[in-house]
Amino acid sequence: MLSRLLSAALLLPLLVQAGTFEKPVIALGPKEFNKVMKEDRMSMVVFYAPWCGHCKNLAPEYAQAATSLSPIIPFYSVDCDEDANKPLCAKYDVKGFPTIKGFTRGAKIPPKDYTGERKRGGLVGWATSMVGDKVKKMKVPSKGGVSKEDGLKEIEGFLKADSSKPHVLLIHPNSATIPLMWKALSQQISTYSFGYIRDADAAVRGGLSLSSDPDGPKIIFWKAGASSDEMATSFESYEALSTRLAFPFSLSPR
């Protein structure tokens, strides 16, 4: 019995350390780190030590922030106590725990240090503000209503701005701000030109003959050089949109 208790007591710290950061936080080693950092997208990384009390206090807040932003902004963890990870921690000048960094474009540019409050709200707000925005936001009146003629004129200008690329346009019925998911996709998928227009009166959707579900958001795909809409689909999840943007013209037309 005593030996079992001793074994359990020795094992407990290991179990606690292994679970410092829970899902959807993803633990990274050097190979995994190099792989995910090839992507041009915003991500958060906490460099920590399992014995660190501040790291343990951070863990639930960090996991909650990760849940709030998953999968648009991934949250990762790197255990600097692991021998294999020590060169990685040294490379990013980790001198204390926890050290939280935002990799705004993967490894393409140096990361930014997070120095805010170690709470879910602070982490979410800061990570969200770091997402790149390559979306062309089209001008509409302050109340959000736009005439069919003006809306189509804005879209025509959007298509001519870079005719060498395929174009994708999010038409939203009520949001005055560009959704985070659309901003994140515009940064991650550089092969498309991304646009956004608020269409409170459904004039633009009507002008493009988007008759089904007129009240919902719509996404239009245009091939490079096209001047008319190819197809439309409802606003979906990050994963579904990523897949559709990779193969947009294999879908059924509207």
N, C-alpha and C positions, 0 to 999 in steps of 0.2 A: 504493500500500500504506500509506504513512504517513498519507494522508488518511483511509483506512478505519479505521486504528487510532485516530486522533484522534477520529473520529466515534463509534466504539465506546466510547472512554474518556469522552466527554461524555455518551453515552446511559446508561452504566452507573449513575451516581448516580440518574438519573431512574427506572430500573427498580427499583433498590433501594428508593427512596422510595415508589414506587407499591405495592410489596409489603410495606410495614412490618408490616401486620397482615393475616394470611391468613384465608381462610374457615374457619369460619362467621362471623367478625367482618365486620360490614357497615359500609362507609364512608358517612357521612352528610354532606350539604350542608344548608343552611338549610331548604329545602323538605321534604326527606326527614325531617329532624329534627322539624320541626313536625308532620308527618304521623304518625310513629310515637309521638310523645309525646301524642297525643290518646287513646291507649289507656290504660286503667287497669290497668297491669301493671308489674311490676318489670323494670328493664333496667339494664345497665351501659354507661357511656360513658367512653371514654378520650379526653381532649383531648391532642394531641401535636404535635410538630414532627418532620418527617422527618430532620433533621440531628441530633436529640437521641440521644446514646449510651444514656442510660437507657431511652428509648423503644424503641430497637432491642433492648435486653436484655429488656425486658418483653414484646415482641411474641410470642415462642413460648409463654410462660407464659399470656399473655392468650388466645391462640388455643386452647390446650389447655383452659383453663377454659371458654371459649365452647363447645367441642366437648362437654365434659362436661355442660353444662346446656342445650344446644340441643335443641329450640326453646322449652323452658319459660321460660328467662330469656335474652333476646337480648342479645348483646354488640355494641356499636357503637364506631366510632372517628370522631373529627373532627379533620381536619388544620388546625391553627391557622395554618399558613403560607399557606393559601389565602386570598386577599383576601375572597372571598365568605363565608368562615367566621369572619373576625375579629370581626365584631359579635357573633356567637354565643358565641365564646370570651370576649369581654369581658363579655357578659351574665351568664355563669356564673363570673366572677371568676377566670379562669384566669391565674395569674401565674408558673407554672413547669411544666415538662414532665417526665414525664407527670403529668397530673392526672386521677384516676379518680373518677367520681361514680356513685352509685347513685340512679336515679330510681325511687323505690318505687311511685309511682302516676302515672307519666308526668309531665306538666307540671302536674298538679293541685296538688302541694305541692312546696316546695323540695327539691332533691336533697341527699343526704348524701355527704360526702367519705369516700372509702376511704383509710385511712391505714395499712393493714396491710402484711404482707409481699407483695412483688410476685412471688408464686409461684402456681402453679395451685391448690394446696390452700387457701391463704389467700383467694384470690379466690372460689373455689367456696363455701367455708364462709360467708364474709361475705354473698355474694349470696343464698345460700339462706336465711340468717337474716333477710334483709330482705323476703322474700315475705310479703304479707299473708295472714291466715288468717281467713276468714269461715265456716269449716266448723263445724257443730254436731256435736261428738263425743259420742256416746251412751255412757252409763255401762255398763260390763261388769265382772264380777269380775276380779281381778288375773291369773288364769290365762287369761283370754280367753273362757271358756265362759259362755254365757248361755242361760237357758231360753227356750223358744219364747214363753211367756206374757210374761216380762219384756222380751224383745226386741221383741215386737210392741207392748207398752205404751210402750216408749221411742219407737218409730217413730210411734205415734199422737200422742204429745206433740209430736214433731218436726213432724208435718203440721199440727197445730193452732196452732203458734207463729206462723205467718204464712200463713194459708190463702189470702191474696190472690195468692200467688206459686206457680208450679209448683215442685215439689220434686224433687231428685235425691239419691239415697242410694248411697254406695259401701259395699258389704258385703265385708269382707276376711277371709279365713280365718286369717291369722296375724300380720299387722302390728299392733303396738301403737301405732304412730305414723301419723299421717295422711300419705300420700304427697305429695311436693312437687308433683306434677302436679295433684293434687286441690285443694291450697291455692291454686295459681296460677290454676286455673280459677275457683275461688270468688271470687277478687278481680276477675278479668277479666269474668266474666259475672254481672252484678249482678241480672239478671232472674230468677234462680233462687235458692232456698234450698238450700244444700248440707249434706249430712249424712254422717256416717261411723260405722260400727259394726264392731267386731271380733267375728267369729262363728266361734270355733275349733271348735265342735262341730256346725256346720251346722244348728243348731236354728232360727235365724231364716230361713235360706234354705229350710228345709223348711216352716216356717210360711207362707212366701210362695209355696210350691209351685214353687220354682226347682229343678226336678228335673235339668235338664241340667248337666253339668260341675259337680257339687256342690263340688268342691275349689277351684275357681277364684274370683277376685273377681267380683262382680256389681254392676251399676249399675241401679238402679230409677228410673224416671221416673214422677212423678205430676203430673197436670194441677192447676191451681189449684182448691182446694176439694175435691179427690178424697180419698177415705179408703181406697182400695184400689190395689194396684199396677197400673200400666198395661202395663209391659213391662220386660224385663231384657236386658242385653247384657254380653258379656265386657269386662273392663278392657282398654282399648286405648291407642293412642298419643295424645299431646297433640293432634295435628292432627285425628285421627279423632274424639276426644271433643268437641273444639270444634265440629266439624261436626254431630255428633249432638245436642249440646246446643242448637244453633241450630234444628234441625228434629227434635226427639225423637219426635214422634208420627206421623211419616211412615214409621217403621220397622216391620218385621214384629213382631208380638207374640211374646212368649216362647212 
